[in-house]
């Protein structure tokens, strides 16, 4: 997955180029902005950015200003001086006429002017400005010139969709903290504002929950992993233990990094299905109470949470810790692919269906989800499922 992501990024952002032969200026006719701006006017000529270039940004646009300062220092070694609006070469100011998350970017021979009505728009303007610069700036120490020539142009842009996001499943395949931050940074460059982080699965539980240490001591690791195709007969395994998890300190660091990139993280905690890893750590959460392994293959498994008070207490405690870590509005709770075989054979489940006047096990799942939704709403959050 990691390699495919970078292939997509390189092909879409820079095209198929030779790093050795690529010019260190960025003629606009060779360049594509991603996503495509609503309007683009080429003016001819360039703006020269160097170590003496100065910057001003509105106090509400600190995320945009800090990004530009850090980007140029890391990429080119230019430490821009922050000065007054009157004296600055690059100016980022507030304009109430701009659409939400929209901006105008004007690059002239002697100045760069960015206007935005909110911090998101100002930040996305800096991402467009970033894309107008030589790609060598993306890697520290790769850009060796004393100046950056930026094409003169006018851009007006605003997002077509309020939600622009990507999903990453770390339950089946774990990705380390630094990769997650890099992934988020790449989302920001492409003006995406949501990161759907799939943190729990049958094959691994990836987030530290302090009340339930077995979730990371046991459920975060599987004994081995299927290799080859699922339908191969016989199935083959690599024989190597596999796993990993994020501490709550890791989560806090990643959430703070995402905020600096105007990205909101939506955590996903699966229920009632895709929960075999958690059940492996705490068998009492299933209807059978039997010990099961953390899953080593892919697919859909019958081991799902039993809708009893012990399970609801567990999930409420888990979600309380999760919601304290993620400031965003939404919590994703999965809700799909939950086979009802164990519920059909469970006396408690069948009695609950009767007591609540439910039609069947599907009605019981609706009760399960509705109950968790009410709890999440009581904490000021909303569910996605």
C-alpha positions, 0 to 999 in steps of 0.5 A: 500500500505504501509503495502504491501511494507514493507511485500515485503521488509522484505520477500525479504531482510531478509527472514522470521526470528525471530528477537529474535533468529536471530544471530547478524552476517550475514553468507553469506550462509544465505544471499541474495543480492538484486539485485543479483550481477553479480559475487560473490566469497566467501573467508572464514573468516570475517572482524571485524568492530568496533569503531576503524575502519577507513574510506577513500573515494575519494572526488567525492564519498562523497554521499557513504562516508556520507551514510556509516558514518551515517548508522554505527553511527545510527545503531551501534553507531560507529563513524568511523574516516575519515583518509588517504587512506594509514591508512584506513581500509575501502577504497572507491576509483576511478577506471575508468575501472569500468562500469557506476554505477558499482563497485568492493567490496573486503572484506578481514580480514584486509581491505574493498576495494571499487572501482567505476568509478562514485558516483553511483557505489560507493554508490551502493557498500555501499548498498551491504556492508550494506546488508552484515551486520546484519539486526539489524543495520537497526533500531536505538538502536537494535544492541547492540554488540561491533563489526560487523563481515562481511563475506570476499568476492569479488563482481563485479557488474553493473546494467543491466538497466539504468532506475531502478525505482518505482512509487507511486501515492499520488493523490488517497492516500496521504503519508506524507513527512517522508514516502516518504523519507523512501520509497526513502531510501528503493529504494536506498537500492535495487539500484533503481535510479528513483522515479516516483512521481504521484502528481496530480489526479482527487481525489487530487492535492498534490503539492503547486503551489504558483500562484494558491493557490486554488490547495492546499486550495481546490483541495488537499481535497475531501469530502469523499472516496469510501469504498468497491468495485467500482462495489458495488450497492449502492456505499458506502462512509466513509463520512470523508474529506480526503487530504493533500499536499506537500509544496514547502519546503517539495518538496525541502527537499525530492529532497535533500534527494533523491540526497543523496540516488542517486535517481532522482525524476520524478514528474507527473502532469497529462494532459489533463485527470485525472484533475478533482481536478484542475478543481474543484478549477478552473472551467474555465479550463474545456470546460463547466466551470461548478463547479465539486467536487474533485472526491470521487470515482475511475475510468476515468472522462469526466472532462478534461482540455479544450485546450484553451489559459487560460488552456495552460497559467495555465499549463505552469505556473504550470510546470514552478514552478514544473521544478524549484523544480525538477532538473531531466531531465524528467517531466511526463505529463500523457496523458492517459485516457482522454475522449473526450466527452466535446471536441466533444461538445465544439465549441472552440475545434471543431473550433480548430480542423478545424483551425489546419487541425486536423483529430478529437479529438484524433488529438487535444490531440496530438496537446495538448501534442505536445504543452506542450512538446515544452514548457517543452523542451524550459526549458531544460527538456524532457517529459514522457507520 
